[in-house]
């Protein structure tokens, strides 16, 4: 897994089945240090879509967002 940062957005990538790095999620800075917006990358649509975290709101800590994305893509049954 790798992360990259550009302006107020940060994205997380992981190797796909063919070992090509694919974006999995994006964090958007909301102006508050510990509160970030969260979006999944949907390959079927070719774009990011804002999503809600399991805790309820569409924003939270970067750790919550990455936990959610990893759980979603790796099949965590608790999501």
N, C-alpha and C positions, 0 to 999 in steps of 0.2 A: 504494500500500500504506500502511496506517496501523496503528498499534498503540495499545492501550489497556491500562491497568493498574488492577486492583481487588484489594485486599488482597494475597494471595500468588499471584495469577494474572495473567497477561498474555496478551492475545490479539492476533492479527494478522488484518487484513481486507484484502480486495482487491475491486475492482469486478467484478461478475459480468457476464454477457453483456448483461443489461438495464440495466447501470449501477447496480444496487442493490448496496450493500456487503454482502458475505457473509463471515462468519468462516471462516478457513481452518485455523488451528491455535491451540493454547493452550499456554502455558508455565506450569508449576507450580513454585513455589519449594520446594526440598527442605530448606532450612535451611543449605545450603552455597552460598556466593556464586557459584561458577562452575558449579554443577550444578543443572540444571533438568529436571523431568519434561516430557514432550512428548505432546500428543494432537492428532489430526486431527479436524476437524469432518466428520461424515458426514451429508450432507443426506438420504440415504435413511433414516437412523434418527433424524434430528433431534437428534443429541447428539454430544458429544465422546467419542472412544475413545482410550485410551492406546495408543501405538505405540512400536516400536523404531526407533532411528535407524539409518542405514546402517552406522554404526560398531559396532553390536551391542547396546549396552544401551538401556533405555527412558529414559535420562536423559543429559544432556550439556550443552554450552554453548548459550546462546541462538542463537549464530551457526549451529551445526550444525542446530538444530531449524528455524530459518528457511530455511536452505539446502535442507533436506529437503522442507519444505512447498512452497517455491517450485518446486523440481524436480519434485515430484509433480504439482502443479496446472498447471505450464507445460510438462510433458512432457519433462523432462530425461532423456535415454536412459541416463545413467550410474547412475541409481537402480535 
